[in-house]
Amino acid sequence: MHNQFANAFYGSEAWKKTRRAFKNYKHGLCERCLARGLIVPGTEVHHKVHLTPENLDNPRITLSWANLELLCKACHDEEHAQETRLRTAADGHVTIPDD
């Protein structure tokens, strides 16, 4: 799951190599499930600090292993579900976050 502005980054060789190496380093297991004692394959390399148009050119955000986490689909979906919950704007209108 990612935004349109990041499409080129996610298609880049730098990201593909980083994602593959990180997934191998984590033995292909979801980090959150493993912390709960569950053995679940990790499928998504997640950015802890989410990518934005402002930080997309910062390799400490985009490619640093310190900012990555290997998650299964369920954990990744849960992480992003928290971002898309409806919010109430100051004027009282209900909004859905753009990112």
N, CA, C and O of each residue as an XYZ file, in Angstrom:
396
protein
N       0.850     -1.167      0.000
C       0.000      0.000      0.000
C       0.898      1.233      0.000
O       1.732      1.415      0.887
N       0.710      2.071     -1.010
C       1.493      3.302     -1.017
C       0.831      4.339     -1.901
O      -0.085      4.046     -2.669
N       1.321      5.549     -1.770
C       0.754      6.682     -2.485
C       1.335      6.829     -3.878
O       2.432      6.350     -4.167
N       0.584      7.495     -4.729
C       0.998      7.711     -6.116
C       2.361      8.394     -6.213
O       3.157      8.050     -7.086
N       2.640      9.347     -5.339
C       3.896     10.087     -5.429
C       5.111      9.177     -5.247
O       6.212      9.541     -5.661
N       4.938      8.015     -4.644
C       6.052      7.115     -4.353
C       6.184      5.986     -5.374
O       7.054      5.131     -5.212
N       5.368      5.952     -6.399
C       5.407      4.856     -7.373
C       6.790      4.655     -7.981
O       7.265      3.523     -8.071
N       7.437      5.732     -8.397
C       8.759      5.612     -9.014
C       9.763      5.040     -8.011
O      10.585      4.196     -8.369
N       9.699      5.496     -6.755
C      10.612      4.972     -5.743
C      10.414      3.471     -5.564
O      11.386      2.715     -5.576
N       9.164      3.029     -5.397
C       8.898      1.616     -5.154
C       9.247      0.733     -6.355
O       9.403     -0.480     -6.209
N       9.368      1.331     -7.527
C       9.792      0.588     -8.709
C      11.298      0.628     -8.940
O      11.803     -0.007     -9.866
N      12.009      1.365     -8.107
C      13.455      1.553     -8.315
C      14.249      0.314     -7.916
O      13.824     -0.462     -7.060
N      15.395      0.141     -8.542
C      16.286     -0.970     -8.200
C      16.805     -0.835     -6.773
O      16.976     -1.835     -6.077
N      17.057      0.404     -6.334
C      17.548      0.607     -4.956
C      16.548      0.062     -3.944
O      16.941     -0.617     -2.995
N      15.258      0.348     -4.133
C      14.244     -0.160     -3.208
C      14.116     -1.674     -3.326
O      14.050     -2.367     -2.310
N      14.080     -2.195     -4.546
C      13.931     -3.643     -4.732
C      15.069     -4.410     -4.061
O      14.838     -5.442     -3.431
N      16.297     -3.906     -4.196
C      17.452     -4.562     -3.562
C      17.376     -4.452     -2.041
O      17.645     -5.418     -1.327
N      17.010     -3.271     -1.552
C      16.897     -3.068     -0.103
C      15.812     -3.960      0.471
O      16.017     -4.620      1.489
N      14.657     -3.981     -0.181
C      13.524     -4.795      0.293
C      13.901     -6.273      0.342
O      13.630     -6.952      1.332
N      14.519     -6.766     -0.712
C      14.909     -8.182     -0.791
C      15.931     -8.524      0.299
O      15.795     -9.539      0.983
N      16.952     -7.678      0.457
C      17.997     -7.941      1.454
C      17.429     -7.884      2.872
O      17.782     -8.707      3.716
N      16.549     -6.914      3.133
C      15.961     -6.786      4.467
C      15.078     -7.987      4.783
O      15.116     -8.517      5.893
N      14.292     -8.409      3.816
C      13.410     -9.568      4.015
C      14.244    -10.817      4.314
O      13.883    -11.602      5.190
N      15.334    -11.004      3.607
C      16.225    -12.141      3.862
C      16.854    -12.042      5.242
O      16.960    -13.044      5.950
N      17.268    -10.850      5.626
C      17.893    -10.631      6.932
C      16.928    -10.991      8.070
O      17.345    -11.503      9.109
N      15.660    -10.722      7.865
C      14.624    -11.025      8.868
C      14.090    -12.447      8.711
O      13.085    -12.804      9.326
N      14.751    -13.248      7.900
C      14.394    -14.656      7.673
C      12.974    -14.813      7.142
O      12.358    -15.867      7.299
N      12.457    -13.752      6.510
C      11.137    -13.820      5.890
C       9.977    -13.907      6.856
O       8.880    -14.308      6.466
N      10.194    -13.536      8.123
C       9.139    -13.669      9.137
C       8.628    -12.308      9.597
O       9.399    -11.363      9.762
N       7.327    -12.228      9.801
C       6.702    -11.011     10.316
C       7.261    -10.714     11.705
O       7.199    -11.555     12.602
N       7.802     -9.518     11.871
C       8.428     -9.148     13.140
C       7.420     -9.030     14.280
O       7.720     -9.419     15.409
N       6.241     -8.504     14.002
C       5.248     -8.330     15.066
C       4.680     -9.672     15.508
O       4.497     -9.909     16.702
N       4.404    -10.540     14.558
C       3.913    -11.868     14.918
C       4.980    -12.640     15.685
O       4.677    -13.292     16.685
N       6.212    -12.571     15.229
C       7.305    -13.271     15.895
C       7.449    -12.810     17.344
O       7.720    -13.618     18.232
N       7.269    -11.517     17.578
C       7.350    -10.984     18.940
C       6.253    -11.561     19.835
O       6.391    -11.573     21.059
N       5.161    -12.038     19.226
C       4.064    -12.670     19.980
C       4.189    -14.188     19.977
O       3.291    -14.887     20.448
N       5.301    -14.701     19.448
C       5.536    -16.138     19.438
C       4.912    -16.865     18.268
O       4.819    -18.093     18.284
N       4.485    -16.138     17.259
C       3.858    -16.735     16.082
C       4.824    -16.737     14.914
O       5.568    -15.776     14.718
N       4.816    -17.801     14.143
C       5.664    -17.906     12.949
C       4.766    -17.647     11.736
O       4.003    -18.515     11.313
N       4.875    -16.448     11.192
C       4.045    -16.027     10.062
C       4.960    -15.399      9.019
O       5.787    -14.553      9.361
N       4.832    -15.793      7.754
C       5.661    -15.188      6.711
C       5.422    -13.682      6.604
O       4.282    -13.216      6.621
N       6.505    -12.945      6.496
C       6.419    -11.508      6.254
C       6.345    -11.254      4.763
O       7.111    -11.828      3.989
N       5.431    -10.403      4.364
C       5.246    -10.118      2.936
C       5.465     -8.654      2.593
O       5.689     -8.316      1.430
N       5.404     -7.781      3.595
C       5.473     -6.340      3.355
C       6.641     -5.732      4.116
O       6.743     -5.888      5.333
N       7.523     -5.039      3.403
C       8.568     -4.277      4.075
C       7.990     -2.883      4.287
O       7.795     -2.117      3.344
N       7.725     -2.582      5.541
C       6.997     -1.375      5.951
C       7.963     -0.291      6.405
O       8.936     -0.575      7.103
N       7.698      0.945      6.010
C       8.456      2.099      6.502
C       7.815      2.570      7.808
O       6.643      2.947      7.827
N       8.581      2.549      8.890
C       8.072      3.014     10.182
C       7.731      4.504     10.120
O       6.647      4.918     10.530
N       8.667      5.302      9.604
C       8.378      6.701      9.292
C       7.895      6.676      7.857
O       8.665      6.394      6.939
N       6.634      6.966      7.667
C       6.026      6.831      6.351
C       6.620      7.812      5.355
O       7.042      8.915      5.704
N       6.636      7.373      4.110
C       7.163      8.225      3.050
C       6.203      9.358      2.753
O       4.984      9.186      2.735
N       6.793     10.525      2.519
C       6.039     11.710      2.129
C       6.767     12.345      0.951
O       7.923     12.013      0.692
N       6.110     13.252      0.232
C       6.833     13.945     -0.839
C       8.067     14.680     -0.309
O       9.050     14.842     -1.032
N       8.018     15.122      0.942
C       9.131     15.874      1.522
C      10.323     14.993      1.889
O      11.454     15.476      1.864
N      10.116     13.721      2.230
C      11.250     12.886      2.655
C      11.618     11.801      1.641
O      12.485     10.971      1.914
N      10.979     11.798      0.496
C      11.190     10.741     -0.494
C      12.621     10.686     -1.018
O      13.068      9.637     -1.483
N      13.346     11.806     -0.949
C      14.737     11.837     -1.421
C      15.735     11.608     -0.293
O      16.940     11.756     -0.499
N      15.257     11.248      0.893
C      16.132     11.047      2.042
C      16.365      9.552      2.244
O      15.470      8.855      2.722
N      17.550      9.044      1.890
C      17.805      7.611      2.034
C      17.768      7.115      3.474
O      17.597      5.917      3.699
N      17.926      8.009      4.464
C      17.799      7.585      5.866
C      16.348      7.223      6.194
O      16.089      6.484      7.144
N      15.419      7.738      5.415
C      14.009      7.390      5.578
C      13.629      6.258      4.620
O      12.984      5.291      5.026
N      14.022      6.376      3.368
C      13.552      5.448      2.338
C      14.268      4.107      2.330
O      13.645      3.079      2.066
N      15.574      4.099      2.617
C      16.364      2.877      2.440
C      17.055      2.360      3.692
O      17.632      1.272      3.666
N      17.011      3.100      4.769
C      17.689      2.677      5.997
C      16.937      1.549      6.676
O      15.728      1.637      6.890
N      17.651      0.496      7.011
C      17.035     -0.640      7.695
C      16.472     -0.228      9.052
O      15.553     -0.874      9.556
N      17.003      0.828      9.647
C      16.489      1.298     10.938
C      15.046      1.790     10.807
O      14.325      1.860     11.803
N      14.624      2.126      9.600
C      13.261      2.613      9.371
C      12.357      1.539      8.758
O      11.236      1.843      8.350
N      12.818      0.316      8.688
C      12.039     -0.743      8.047
C      11.579     -1.787      9.046
O      12.201     -1.998     10.087
N      10.473     -2.435      8.703
C       9.921     -3.505      9.517
C       9.253     -4.499      8.570
O       8.476     -4.099      7.702
N       9.542     -5.771      8.726
C       8.922     -6.800      7.900
C       7.628     -7.249      8.568
O       7.630     -7.698      9.715
N       6.526     -7.122      7.837
C       5.205     -7.443      8.380
C       4.471     -8.410      7.470
O       4.706     -8.450      6.263
N       3.576     -9.192      8.069
C       2.653    -10.002      7.273
C       1.550     -9.067      6.760
O       1.462     -7.914      7.183
N       0.731     -9.560      5.868
C      -0.337     -8.729      5.304
C      -1.281     -8.241      6.397
O      -1.686     -7.079      6.389
N      -1.637     -9.114      7.336
C      -2.575     -8.726      8.399
C      -2.008     -7.602      9.264
O      -2.714     -6.639      9.563
N      -0.750     -7.713      9.667
C      -0.139     -6.667     10.491
C       0.020     -5.372      9.699
O      -0.176     -4.283     10.239
N       0.374     -5.488      8.423
C       0.522     -4.302      7.592
C      -0.824     -3.617      7.381
O      -0.923     -2.392      7.454
N      -1.853     -4.408      7.122
C      -3.191     -3.836      6.953
C      -3.645     -3.138      8.234
O      -4.232     -2.057      8.185
N      -3.371     -3.757      9.373
C      -3.735     -3.154     10.664
C      -3.006     -1.831     10.860
O      -3.602     -0.851     11.308
N      -1.731     -1.803     10.530
C      -0.940     -0.569     10.651
C      -1.564      0.548      9.823
O      -1.716      1.670     10.306
N      -1.919      0.250      8.596
C      -2.460      1.289      7.715
C      -3.931      1.572      7.982
O      -4.412      2.651      7.635
N      -4.650      0.656      8.576
C      -6.053      0.906      8.921
C      -6.141      2.025      9.950
O      -7.097      2.801      9.949
N      -5.161      2.108     10.815
C      -5.142      3.167     11.825
C      -5.038      4.537     11.177
O      -5.526      5.522     11.732
N      -4.413      4.614     10.016
C      -4.235      5.896      9.321
C      -5.488      6.341      8.589
O      -5.699      7.537      8.392
N      -6.316      5.400      8.188
C      -7.440      5.745      7.322
C      -8.755      5.889      8.069
O      -9.803      6.049      7.443
N      -8.722      5.836      9.368
C      -9.951      6.031     10.132
C     -10.465      7.452      9.922
O      -9.684      8.390      9.763
N     -11.756      7.593      9.925
C     -12.370      8.904      9.723
C     -11.957      9.860     10.832
O     -11.776      9.469     11.985
N     -11.815     11.114     10.450
C     -11.462     12.152     11.414
C     -12.459     13.297     11.274
O     -13.084     13.464     10.227
N     -12.600     14.069     12.320
C     -13.464     15.234     12.284
C     -12.593     16.471     12.206
O     -11.728     16.696     13.053
N     -12.834     17.271     11.177
C     -12.076     18.507     10.994
C     -12.572     19.558     11.980
O     -13.614     19.384     12.612
N     -11.818     20.651     12.107
C     -12.171     21.726     13.034
C     -13.540     22.313     12.734
O     -14.233     22.777     13.640
N     -13.934     22.294     11.462
C     -15.240     22.857     11.088
C     -16.374     21.855     11.267
O     -17.523     22.158     10.948
N     -16.059     20.649     11.780
C     -17.080     19.651     12.043
C     -17.314     18.656     10.917
O     -18.065     17.696     11.087
N     -16.683     18.872      9.775
C     -16.831     17.935      8.655
C     -15.997     16.679      8.902
O     -14.886     16.748      9.429
N     -16.543     15.550      8.518
C     -15.819     14.291      8.632
C     -14.891     14.175      7.432
O     -15.302     14.404      6.294
N     -13.636     13.819      7.692
C     -12.642     13.712      6.635
C     -11.969     12.348      6.668
O     -11.957     11.672      7.696
N     -11.421     11.963      5.551
C     -10.589     10.764      5.435
C      -9.206     11.270      5.074
O      -9.073     12.029      4.114
N      -8.171     10.881      5.805
C      -6.807     11.336      5.476
C      -6.425     10.978      4.050
O      -6.818      9.925      3.547
N      -5.655     11.850      3.387
C      -5.221     11.633      2.010
C      -4.194     10.522      1.875
O      -4.186      9.811      0.870
N      -3.321     10.358      2.877
C      -2.228      9.398      2.737
C      -2.485      8.159      3.431
O      -1.653      7.252      3.404
